Amino acid sequence: MSKLERIVTGLVLWIRERTREDFGLLVPVSGGSDSALCFWLCNQVFPNKTIGVYAGTDLRERKWFESIGRVRFIEPPPFSSNAEIFRWAKFLEICYQEKRLLIGTRNRMEDLLGGYSLASRLATVLPLAGVWKSDVLKCCEWIGVPTTITDSSRRADPDCGRPQEMAEIPMEIVERFLKVKSGLKKPRHLRGITKDQRAYLEKMYSQNVYKLSLPDKGPMIE
């Protein structure tokens, strides 16, 4: 069995074990590789109980998503400054009304770097949190996700709320930096990363590392 087969098979089994059969699944889809893979995986497990949700109408490769499963389109948030909060609140409301689990599509690179919003922590199941972005892209290619989706995901998208500085750093460099921070690679692998890129990633990592331990729980006082 190839590495990609092991990843895909392992994720399918994990989703089946960690989600309750009496609940449906709601997967926010953005038109990017993470949501495409997550939506595909959930439909492999529970095709009749999985729904994708998109705020707006211009979903990238809409026909592909709809060939995989059901996609619901909802009105985008009325206030752009709070769009992220309103979107996740609406997703949670749907889950509450329809007895669904809210699936997050955050990958391992995003999880460690911490650039995700606090609002997105409303998701209760994160199937891809242990999968590096590079492997997400390979899995997408393996299952037949359109190249327009995978190509759009090789750099952070400023239109999705990512800082412009982040959008200018190739995904491979971000991943290499995080593997060194996690102890998976030796410090020598930081060679080739510019001083400015490293400074920015160090700053972003240090500012967001607190998210890994949220929620911050108080002490047990007897």
NUMI-963955 format. One record per residue: residue number from 1; residue in three letters; x negated, y negated, z negated of N, C-alpha, C in turn. Coordinates in nm, 3 decimals, decimal comma, always signed. Atoms other than C-alpha are relative to their C-alpha. Example, Ala and Ser with C-alpha at 12.3 -4.5 7.8 and 13.67 -1.06 7.14 Angstrom:
BEGIN
   n res    n_px    n_py    n_pz   ca_px   ca_py   ca_pz    c_px    c_py    c_pz
   1 ALA  -0,089  +0,119  +0,000  -1,230  +0,450  -0,780  -0,090  -0,120  +0,000
   2 SER  +0,082  +0,119  +0,006  -1,367  +0,106  -0,714  +0,077  -0,109  -0,073
//
This chain:
BEGIN
   n res    n_px    n_py    n_pz   ca_px   ca_py   ca_pz    c_px    c_py    c_pz
   1 MET  -0,085  +0,119  +0,000  +0,000  +0,000  +0,000  -0,088  -0,125  +0,000
   2 SER  +0,079  +0,122  -0,009  -0,140  -0,340  +0,098  +0,030  -0,094  -0,117
   3 LYS  -0,021  +0,096  +0,108  -0,175  -0,631  -0,144  +0,134  -0,071  +0,015
   4 LEU  -0,127  +0,070  -0,021  +0,121  -0,810  +0,015  +0,119  +0,089  -0,032
   5 GLU  -0,108  -0,094  +0,033  +0,338  -0,500  -0,013  +0,013  +0,014  -0,152
   6 ARG  -0,004  -0,011  +0,147  +0,242  -0,470  -0,381  +0,064  -0,122  -0,063
   7 ILE  -0,058  +0,122  +0,055  +0,330  -0,832  -0,446  +0,150  -0,003  +0,021
   8 VAL  -0,142  +0,006  -0,033  +0,665  -0,818  -0,269  +0,078  +0,107  -0,076
   9 THR  -0,069  -0,109  +0,070  +0,761  -0,480  -0,415  +0,006  -0,028  -0,150
  10 GLY  +0,003  +0,031  +0,144  +0,653  -0,589  -0,764  +0,098  -0,109  -0,036
  11 LEU  -0,093  +0,109  +0,028  +0,857  -0,908  -0,744  +0,145  +0,046  +0,009
  12 VAL  -0,137  -0,053  -0,013  +1,168  -0,725  -0,624  +0,037  +0,080  -0,126
  13 LEU  -0,026  -0,080  +0,120  +1,139  -0,480  -0,914  +0,014  -0,089  -0,123
  14 TRP  -0,005  +0,091  +0,114  +1,074  -0,764  -1,162  +0,134  -0,073  -0,005
  15 ILE  -0,128  +0,072  -0,004  +1,380  -0,960  -1,049  +0,114  +0,094  -0,039
  16 ARG  -0,106  -0,096  +0,034  +1,594  -0,648  -1,074  +0,003  +0,028  -0,150
  17 GLU  +0,008  -0,032  +0,142  +1,472  -0,580  -1,428  +0,034  -0,119  -0,089
  18 ARG  -0,013  +0,117  +0,085  +1,484  -0,938  -1,558  +0,129  -0,079  +0,018
  19 THR  -0,128  +0,070  -0,018  +1,820  -1,053  -1,424  +0,115  +0,094  -0,035
  20 ARG  -0,114  -0,080  +0,046  +2,154  -0,937  -1,557  +0,098  +0,025  +0,114
  21 GLU  -0,090  -0,037  -0,109  +2,388  -0,753  -1,323  +0,134  -0,071  -0,007
  22 ASP  -0,129  +0,067  +0,012  +2,690  -0,936  -1,461  -0,010  -0,150  +0,029
  23 PHE  +0,019  +0,140  -0,038  +2,543  -1,273  -1,354  -0,039  -0,008  +0,147
  24 GLY  +0,048  +0,028  -0,134  +2,505  -1,415  -1,006  -0,131  -0,077  -0,008
  25 LEU  +0,126  +0,074  -0,005  +2,186  -1,590  -0,894  +0,018  -0,124  +0,086
  26 LEU  -0,003  +0,125  -0,075  +2,154  -1,952  -0,780  -0,143  -0,044  +0,026
  27 VAL  +0,137  +0,035  -0,038  +1,838  -2,041  -0,588  -0,001  -0,135  +0,071
  28 PRO  +0,015  +0,127  -0,071  +1,769  -2,408  -0,508  -0,099  +0,018  +0,115
  29 VAL  +0,090  -0,013  -0,115  +1,621  -2,409  -0,157  -0,036  -0,139  +0,052
  30 SER  +0,048  +0,131  -0,044  +1,409  -2,697  -0,031  -0,041  -0,001  +0,145
  31 GLY  +0,053  -0,008  -0,135  +1,303  -2,571  +0,309  -0,149  +0,027  +0,001
  32 GLY  +0,142  -0,032  +0,012  +0,954  -2,489  +0,179  -0,022  +0,148  -0,020
  33 SER  +0,035  -0,142  +0,006  +0,771  -2,159  +0,147  +0,041  +0,066  -0,132
  34 ASP  -0,034  -0,059  +0,130  +0,832  -2,104  -0,226  +0,149  +0,035  -0,008
  35 SER  -0,144  -0,026  +0,006  +1,208  -2,137  -0,202  +0,041  +0,103  +0,105
  36 ALA  -0,031  -0,099  -0,103  +1,212  -1,934  +0,121  -0,028  +0,141  -0,050
  37 LEU  +0,036  -0,132  +0,052  +1,030  -1,642  -0,042  +0,092  +0,040  -0,114
  38 CYS  -0,084  -0,030  +0,115  +1,233  -1,664  -0,361  +0,142  +0,037  +0,043
  39 PHE  -0,134  -0,027  -0,052  +1,562  -1,674  -0,171  +0,005  +0,137  +0,066
  40 TRP  +0,008  -0,130  -0,068  +1,457  -1,375  +0,040  -0,006  +0,112  -0,104
  41 LEU  +0,015  -0,103  +0,102  +1,352  -1,177  -0,269  +0,130  +0,026  -0,075
  42 CYS  -0,125  -0,015  +0,075  +1,674  -1,244  -0,459  +0,107  +0,069  +0,084
  43 ASN  -0,097  -0,067  -0,088  +1,875  -1,134  -0,157  -0,033  +0,146  +0,023
  44 GLN  +0,034  -0,142  -0,007  +1,682  -0,809  -0,147  +0,056  +0,075  -0,120
  45 VAL  -0,046  -0,063  +0,123  +1,791  -0,740  -0,504  +0,152  -0,004  -0,011
  46 PHE  -0,144  +0,018  +0,015  +2,146  -0,881  -0,518  +0,056  -0,081  +0,117
  47 PRO  -0,047  +0,075  -0,118  +2,258  -0,978  -0,164  +0,141  -0,055  -0,013
  48 ASN  -0,139  +0,045  +0,014  +2,621  -1,012  -0,268  +0,021  -0,098  -0,114
  49 LYS  -0,015  +0,088  +0,116  +2,553  -1,220  -0,577  -0,097  -0,119  +0,003
  50 THR  +0,097  +0,109  -0,010  +2,283  -1,461  -0,456  +0,051  -0,111  +0,090
  51 ILE  -0,038  +0,117  -0,081  +2,358  -1,813  -0,332  -0,116  -0,100  -0,004
  52 GLY  +0,096  +0,108  -0,007  +2,112  -2,073  -0,213  +0,076  -0,131  -0,009
  53 VAL  -0,067  +0,129  +0,009  +2,192  -2,438  -0,282  -0,097  -0,108  +0,046
  54 TYR  +0,082  +0,108  -0,054  +2,065  -2,747  -0,101  +0,077  -0,130  -0,011
  55 ALA  -0,064  +0,131  +0,015  +2,140  -3,111  -0,181  -0,023  -0,080  +0,128
  56 GLY  +0,012  +0,069  -0,128  +2,206  -3,265  +0,160  +0,048  +0,089  +0,113
  57 THR  -0,043  -0,079  -0,116  +2,256  -3,129  +0,511  -0,115  +0,036  +0,093
  58 ASP  +0,111  -0,017  -0,095  +1,914  -3,139  +0,680  -0,102  +0,102  -0,047
  59 LEU  +0,087  -0,107  +0,046  +1,770  -2,814  +0,545  -0,088  +0,050  +0,115
  60 ARG  +0,093  -0,049  -0,101  +1,458  -2,715  +0,739  +0,027  +0,148  +0,030
  61 GLU  -0,026  -0,137  -0,043  +1,516  -2,395  +0,940  +0,127  +0,057  -0,064
  62 ARG  -0,128  -0,039  +0,060  +1,877  -2,377  +0,824  +0,048  +0,136  +0,050
  63 LYS  -0,049  -0,127  -0,057  +1,959  -2,090  +1,059  -0,073  +0,119  -0,062
  64 TRP  +0,073  -0,112  +0,061  +1,684  -1,876  +0,908  +0,053  +0,026  -0,140
  65 PHE  -0,052  -0,018  +0,135  +1,804  -1,936  +0,554  +0,138  +0,066  +0,002
  66 GLU  -0,135  -0,055  -0,007  +2,162  -1,857  +0,653  +0,000  +0,142  +0,057
  67 SER  +0,009  -0,139  -0,047  +2,045  -1,538  +0,826  -0,041  +0,093  -0,114
  68 ILE  +0,043  -0,079  +0,116  +1,903  -1,423  +0,491  +0,112  +0,016  -0,101
  69 GLY  -0,107  -0,006  +0,099  +2,200  -1,507  +0,270  +0,086  -0,125  +0,005
  70 ARG  -0,092  +0,113  +0,005  +2,466  -1,757  +0,174  -0,069  -0,125  -0,054
  71 VAL  +0,055  +0,128  +0,045  +2,365  -2,121  +0,141  +0,114  -0,099  -0,016
  72 ARG  -0,102  +0,100  +0,026  +2,583  -2,388  -0,016  -0,065  -0,139  +0,008
  73 PHE  +0,051  +0,137  -0,013  +2,534  -2,755  +0,072  +0,083  -0,092  -0,087
  74 ILE  -0,070  +0,091  +0,090  +2,619  -3,016  -0,188  -0,043  -0,143  +0,030
  75 GLU  +0,032  +0,141  -0,022  +2,622  -3,393  -0,184  -0,131  -0,036  -0,072
  76 PRO  +0,123  +0,043  +0,067  +2,280  -3,545  -0,256  +0,032  -0,098  -0,112
  77 PRO  -0,023  +0,092  +0,112  +2,246  -3,749  -0,577  +0,021  -0,143  +0,049
  78 PRO  -0,029  +0,137  -0,044  +2,384  -4,105  -0,549  -0,111  -0,098  -0,030
  79 PHE  +0,105  +0,093  +0,039  +2,082  -4,265  -0,715  -0,136  +0,064  +0,024
  80 SER  +0,127  -0,060  -0,039  +1,746  -4,193  -0,555  -0,104  -0,002  -0,111
  81 SER  +0,099  +0,011  +0,107  +1,550  -4,306  -0,860  +0,013  +0,114  -0,101
  82 ASN  -0,022  -0,111  +0,093  +1,705  -4,024  -1,066  +0,042  +0,127  +0,074
  83 ALA  -0,048  -0,111  -0,083  +1,754  -3,774  -0,783  -0,036  +0,136  -0,057
  84 GLU  +0,044  -0,129  +0,053  +1,551  -3,495  -0,943  +0,086  +0,042  -0,119
  85 ILE  -0,082  -0,031  +0,118  +1,748  -3,513  -1,269  +0,142  +0,038  +0,041
  86 PHE  -0,137  -0,026  -0,042  +2,085  -3,527  -1,094  +0,011  +0,134  +0,073
  87 ARG  -0,002  -0,127  -0,073  +1,998  -3,233  -0,866  +0,002  +0,118  -0,096
  88 TRP  +0,009  -0,112  +0,091  +1,899  -3,003  -1,149  +0,121  +0,008  -0,093
  89 ALA  -0,122  +0,000  +0,081  +2,196  -3,110  -1,360  +0,115  +0,063  +0,076
  90 LYS  -0,106  -0,057  -0,083  +2,426  -3,021  -1,071  -0,020  +0,151  +0,017
  91 PHE  +0,027  -0,144  -0,012  +2,254  -2,684  -1,022  +0,043  +0,073  -0,127
  92 LEU  -0,035  -0,062  +0,127  +2,300  -2,608  -1,392  +0,152  +0,004  -0,018
  93 GLU  -0,145  +0,004  +0,010  +2,665  -2,714  -1,377  +0,064  +0,113  +0,082
  94 ILE  -0,051  -0,108  -0,085  +2,729  -2,471  -1,090  -0,020  +0,135  -0,069
  95 CYS  +0,029  -0,125  +0,069  +2,561  -2,193  -1,286  +0,097  +0,023  -0,116
  96 TYR  -0,091  -0,010  +0,114  +2,777  -2,265  -1,589  +0,142  +0,035  +0,048
  97 GLN  -0,135  -0,021  -0,051  +3,098  -2,273  -1,385  +0,018  +0,138  +0,063
  98 GLU  -0,012  -0,124  -0,077  +3,023  -1,960  -1,182  -0,073  +0,119  -0,062
  99 LYS  +0,069  -0,108  +0,070  +2,830  -1,751  -1,436  -0,117  +0,051  +0,084
 100 ARG  +0,120  -0,033  -0,077  +2,499  -1,759  -1,250  -0,126  -0,034  -0,080
 101 LEU  +0,130  +0,033  +0,055  +2,133  -1,761  -1,350  -0,069  -0,098  +0,096
 102 LEU  +0,067  +0,099  -0,082  +1,935  -2,061  -1,227  -0,145  +0,045  +0,023
 103 ILE  +0,130  -0,052  -0,038  +1,629  -1,939  -1,039  -0,092  -0,116  +0,039
 104 GLY  +0,099  +0,099  -0,038  +1,319  -2,160  -1,020  -0,097  +0,058  +0,101
 105 THR  +0,089  -0,050  -0,105  +1,072  -2,136  -0,731  -0,145  -0,045  -0,019
 106 ARG  +0,135  +0,047  +0,029  +0,757  -2,269  -0,900  -0,103  +0,113  +0,012
 107 ASN  +0,104  -0,101  -0,013  +0,440  -2,080  -0,804  -0,108  -0,019  -0,107
 108 ARG  +0,103  +0,003  +0,105  +0,130  -2,016  -1,016  -0,083  -0,128  +0,004
 109 MET  +0,077  +0,122  -0,014  -0,061  -2,312  -0,878  +0,075  -0,119  -0,061
 110 GLU  -0,082  +0,108  +0,054  +0,224  -2,550  -0,962  +0,017  +0,014  -0,151
 111 ASP  -0,023  -0,025  +0,142  +0,277  -2,388  -1,300  -0,122  -0,044  -0,083
 112 LEU  +0,122  +0,035  +0,074  -0,087  -2,436  -1,407  -0,035  -0,148  +0,011
 113 LEU  +0,034  +0,141  -0,018  -0,132  -2,783  -1,261  +0,101  -0,090  -0,070
 114 GLY  -0,100  +0,072  +0,080  +0,192  -2,897  -1,425  +0,063  -0,120  +0,066
 115 GLY  -0,057  +0,116  -0,068  +0,303  -3,143  -1,159  +0,150  +0,004  +0,016
 116 TYR  -0,144  -0,013  -0,012  +0,661  -3,019  -1,175  +0,071  -0,092  -0,099
 117 SER  -0,076  +0,089  +0,087  +0,933  -3,231  -1,332  +0,053  +0,074  -0,123
 118 LEU  -0,060  -0,061  +0,118  +1,070  -3,169  -1,680  +0,142  +0,047  +0,029
 119 ALA  -0,136  -0,041  -0,037  +1,415  -3,150  -1,522  +0,002  +0,140  +0,059
 120 SER  +0,003  -0,130  -0,065  +1,310  -2,843  -1,323  -0,016  +0,114  -0,101
 121 ARG  +0,012  -0,104  +0,103  +1,250  -2,660  -1,652  +0,136  +0,056  -0,041
 122 LEU  -0,133  -0,057  +0,025  +1,624  -2,599  -1,661  +0,012  +0,140  +0,058
 123 ALA  -0,003  -0,135  -0,058  +1,556  -2,293  -1,445  -0,039  +0,102  -0,106
 124 THR  +0,023  -0,099  +0,105  +1,566  -1,981  -1,661  -0,078  +0,122  +0,050
 125 VAL  +0,075  -0,112  -0,056  +1,398  -1,733  -1,423  -0,097  -0,056  +0,105
 126 LEU  +0,103  +0,050  -0,091  +1,069  -1,806  -1,242  -0,077  +0,118  +0,062
 127 PRO  +0,063  -0,120  -0,058  +0,983  -1,507  -1,019  -0,141  -0,022  +0,053
 128 LEU  +0,128  +0,023  -0,066  +0,683  -1,672  -0,850  -0,105  -0,064  -0,089
 129 ALA  +0,091  +0,071  +0,089  +0,515  -1,823  -1,157  -0,135  +0,069  -0,017
 130 GLY  +0,126  -0,073  +0,009  +0,245  -1,555  -1,145  -0,065  +0,022  +0,136
 131 VAL  +0,049  -0,022  -0,136  +0,182  -1,576  -0,769  -0,066  -0,127  +0,052
 132 TRP  +0,069  +0,116  -0,053  -0,079  -1,810  -0,622  +0,066  -0,046  +0,130
 133 LYS  -0,061  +0,057  -0,121  +0,038  -2,042  -0,344  -0,052  +0,066  +0,127
 134 SER  +0,057  -0,065  -0,118  -0,199  -1,880  -0,096  +0,067  +0,134  +0,025
 135 ASP  -0,068  -0,129  -0,016  -0,032  -1,544  -0,161  +0,147  -0,019  +0,036
 136 VAL  -0,137  +0,031  -0,040  +0,313  -1,701  -0,134  +0,006  -0,019  +0,151
 137 LEU  +0,001  +0,025  -0,144  +0,223  -1,820  +0,215  -0,022  +0,129  +0,079
 138 LYS  +0,025  -0,128  -0,069  +0,087  -1,478  +0,314  +0,124  +0,089  -0,004
 139 CYS  -0,123  -0,080  +0,012  +0,401  -1,307  +0,183  +0,108  -0,053  +0,094
 140 CYS  -0,098  +0,060  -0,090  +0,616  -1,552  +0,379  -0,027  +0,042  +0,145
 141 GLU  +0,035  -0,043  -0,135  +0,429  -1,470  +0,698  +0,033  +0,148  +0,020
 142 TRP  -0,023  -0,145  -0,007  +0,463  -1,097  +0,621  +0,148  +0,034  +0,016
 143 ILE  -0,144  -0,029  -0,008  +0,842  -1,111  +0,580  +0,068  -0,073  +0,115
 144 GLY  -0,056  +0,065  -0,119  +0,891  -1,332  +0,887  +0,059  -0,137  -0,020
 145 VAL  -0,046  +0,138  +0,019  +0,948  -1,680  +0,746  -0,055  -0,085  +0,114
 146 PRO  +0,047  +0,084  -0,111  +0,927  -1,936  +1,031  -0,123  -0,081  -0,036
 147 THR  +0,125  +0,073  +0,024  +0,589  -2,106  +1,069  +0,025  -0,147  -0,033
 148 THR  -0,030  +0,140  +0,035  +0,756  -2,449  +1,045  +0,015  -0,015  -0,150
 149 ILE  -0,014  +0,003  +0,146  +0,830  -2,363  +0,682  -0,136  +0,016  -0,067
 150 THR  +0,130  -0,023  +0,063  +0,486  -2,225  +0,594  -0,097  -0,115  +0,029
 151 ASP  +0,090  +0,111  -0,033  +0,303  -2,504  +0,777  +0,030  -0,124  -0,085
 152 SER  -0,039  +0,118  +0,080  +0,499  -2,766  +0,581  -0,046  +0,011  -0,144
 153 SER  +0,031  -0,023  +0,141  +0,384  -2,611  +0,253  -0,149  +0,005  -0,030
 154 ARG  +0,143  -0,011  +0,023  +0,008  -2,621  +0,296  -0,058  -0,122  -0,070
 155 ARG  +0,037  +0,118  +0,078  -0,010  -2,968  +0,143  +0,123  -0,047  -0,078
 156 ALA  -0,111  +0,054  +0,079  +0,200  -3,134  -0,125  +0,073  -0,106  +0,082
 157 ASP  -0,083  +0,091  -0,080  +0,486  -3,334  +0,024  +0,040  -0,123  -0,082
 158 PRO  -0,038  +0,122  +0,074  +0,517  -3,699  -0,093  +0,150  -0,023  +0,000
 159 ASP  -0,145  +0,019  -0,008  +0,881  -3,695  +0,020  +0,074  +0,080  -0,105
 160 CYS  -0,062  -0,083  +0,104  +0,949  -3,433  -0,247  -0,045  -0,044  -0,139
 161 GLY  +0,038  +0,053  +0,130  +0,812  -3,652  -0,523  -0,143  +0,024  -0,041
 162 ARG  +0,140  -0,023  +0,032  +0,448  -3,544  -0,507  -0,080  -0,128  +0,021
 163 PRO  +0,083  +0,118  -0,019  +0,187  -3,821  -0,552  -0,075  +0,007  +0,132
 164 GLN  +0,072  +0,003  -0,126  +0,015  -3,931  -0,232  -0,140  +0,058  -0,016
 165 GLU  +0,134  -0,054  +0,023  -0,324  -3,846  -0,386  +0,000  +0,152  +0,005
 166 MET  -0,011  -0,145  +0,000  -0,204  -3,490  -0,434  +0,022  +0,052  +0,141
 167 ALA  -0,030  -0,041  -0,136  -0,077  -3,470  -0,078  -0,125  +0,004  +0,087
 168 GLU  +0,122  +0,008  -0,080  -0,425  -3,552  +0,050  -0,102  +0,107  -0,035
 169 ILE  +0,093  -0,106  +0,040  -0,594  -3,260  -0,128  +0,051  +0,134  +0,053
 170 PRO  -0,044  -0,129  -0,053  -0,576  -2,927  +0,060  +0,035  +0,100  -0,110
 171 MET  -0,047  -0,098  +0,098  -0,396  -2,647  -0,121  -0,113  +0,093  -0,045
 172 GLU  +0,109  -0,091  +0,034  -0,706  -2,425  -0,109  -0,091  -0,058  -0,108
 173 ILE  +0,085  +0,065  +0,099  -0,905  -2,680  -0,309  +0,068  -0,004  -0,136
 174 VAL  -0,074  +0,003  +0,127  -0,634  -2,718  -0,574  -0,002  +0,137  -0,066
 175 GLU  -0,004  -0,136  +0,052  -0,612  -2,343  -0,612  -0,137  +0,042  -0,054
 176 ARG  +0,136  -0,033  +0,044  -0,990  -2,303  -0,638  -0,033  -0,069  -0,133
 177 PHE  +0,021  +0,075  +0,124  -1,004  -2,573  -0,906  +0,070  +0,069  -0,117
 178 LEU  -0,077  -0,060  +0,108  -0,733  -2,402  -1,110  -0,052  +0,139  -0,038
 179 LYS  +0,057  -0,131  +0,031  -0,896  -2,060  -1,083  -0,125  -0,016  -0,087
 180 VAL  +0,115  +0,028  +0,086  -1,211  -2,211  -1,234  +0,048  -0,039  -0,139
 181 LYS  -0,054  +0,042  +0,130  -1,008  -2,377  -1,512  +0,057  +0,119  -0,077
 182 SER  -0,061  -0,118  +0,064  -0,839  -2,041  -1,580  -0,102  +0,108  -0,031
 183 GLY  +0,103  -0,100  +0,026  -1,169  -1,854  -1,597  -0,005  +0,113  +0,101
 184 LEU  -0,003  -0,105  -0,102  -1,096  -1,650  -1,286  -0,116  -0,013  +0,099
 185 LYS  +0,117  +0,025  -0,085  -1,387  -1,806  -1,095  -0,106  -0,074  -0,079
 186 LYS  +0,112  +0,068  +0,065  -1,730  -1,932  -1,198  +0,000  -0,148  +0,038
 187 PRO  +0,007  +0,144  -0,030  -1,794  -2,311  -1,216  -0,065  -0,032  +0,133
 188 ARG  +0,066  +0,029  -0,127  -2,011  -2,282  -0,906  +0,099  -0,012  +0,116
 189 HIS  -0,101  +0,008  -0,105  -1,690  -2,248  -0,704  +0,059  -0,140  +0,014
 190 LEU  -0,045  +0,139  -0,013  -1,626  -2,617  -0,767  -0,083  -0,075  +0,104
 191 ARG  +0,080  +0,063  -0,103  -1,898  -2,694  -0,515  +0,083  -0,017  +0,127
 192 GLY  -0,079  +0,028  -0,120  -1,751  -2,853  -0,206  +0,123  -0,084  -0,029
 193 ILE  -0,109  +0,088  +0,040  -1,482  -3,032  -0,403  -0,059  -0,138  -0,030
 194 THR  +0,059  +0,133  +0,015  -1,549  -3,405  -0,384  +0,018  -0,051  -0,143
 195 LYS  -0,009  +0,059  +0,133  -1,602  -3,614  -0,696  +0,137  -0,059  -0,025
 196 ASP  -0,132  +0,061  +0,016  -1,277  -3,802  -0,637  +0,108  +0,105  -0,014
 197 GLN  -0,099  -0,107  +0,008  -1,078  -3,484  -0,579  -0,003  +0,068  -0,136
 198 ARG  +0,013  -0,066  +0,130  -1,213  -3,322  -0,892  +0,049  -0,089  -0,113
 199 ALA  -0,044  +0,093  +0,104  -1,153  -3,634  -1,101  +0,152  -0,008  -0,004
 200 TYR  -0,146  +0,009  -0,004  -0,794  -3,654  -0,984  +0,064  +0,128  -0,057
 201 LEU  -0,055  -0,127  +0,047  -0,727  -3,284  -1,048  -0,021  +0,018  -0,150
 202 GLU  +0,026  -0,007  +0,144  -0,891  -3,300  -1,391  +0,099  -0,087  -0,077
 203 LYS  -0,093  +0,093  +0,065  -0,674  -3,598  -1,483  +0,141  +0,059  +0,000
 204 MET  -0,135  -0,055  -0,010  -0,355  -3,431  -1,359  +0,015  +0,121  -0,090
 205 TYR  -0,004  -0,121  +0,083  -0,438  -3,104  -1,534  +0,009  -0,037  -0,148
 206 SER  +0,002  +0,037  +0,142  -0,515  -3,270  -1,869  +0,128  -0,070  -0,042
 207 GLN  -0,124  +0,070  +0,033  -0,202  -3,485  -1,853  +0,119  +0,095  -0,011
 208 ASN  -0,117  -0,088  -0,008  +0,028  -3,191  -1,785  -0,014  +0,133  -0,073
 209 VAL  +0,021  -0,130  +0,061  -0,125  -2,900  -1,976  +0,097  +0,026  -0,115
 210 TYR  -0,094  -0,016  +0,111  +0,117  -2,965  -2,263  +0,128  +0,073  +0,042
 211 LYS  -0,124  -0,062  -0,047  +0,403  -2,835  -2,045  -0,003  +0,152  -0,014
 212 LEU  +0,011  -0,145  +0,011  +0,268  -2,481  -2,074  +0,051  +0,051  -0,133
 213 SER  -0,043  -0,044  +0,133  +0,366  -2,472  -2,442  +0,138  -0,053  -0,039
 214 LEU  -0,134  +0,050  +0,030  +0,709  -2,633  -2,415  +0,102  +0,113  -0,005
 215 PRO  -0,025  +0,112  +0,092  +0,941  -2,644  -2,594  -0,090  +0,007  -0,124
 216 ASP  +0,086  +0,010  +0,117  +0,730  -2,760  -2,888  +0,085  +0,027  -0,124
 217 LYS  -0,086  -0,041  +0,112  +0,881  -2,578  -3,185  -0,064  -0,037  -0,134
 218 GLY  +0,047  +0,035  +0,132  +0,852  -2,695  -3,543  -0,042  +0,120  -0,082
 219 PRO  +0,048  -0,111  +0,085  +0,697  -2,487  -3,824  +0,115  +0,069  -0,071
 220 MET  -0,098  -0,074  +0,078  +0,887  -2,219  -4,011  -0,020  -0,034  -0,148
 221 ILE  +0,011  +0,043  +0,140  +0,952  -2,361  -4,357  +0,100  +0,081  -0,083
 222 GLU  -0,086  -0,089  +0,082  +1,087  -2,113  -4,610  +0,042  -0,074  -0,128
//
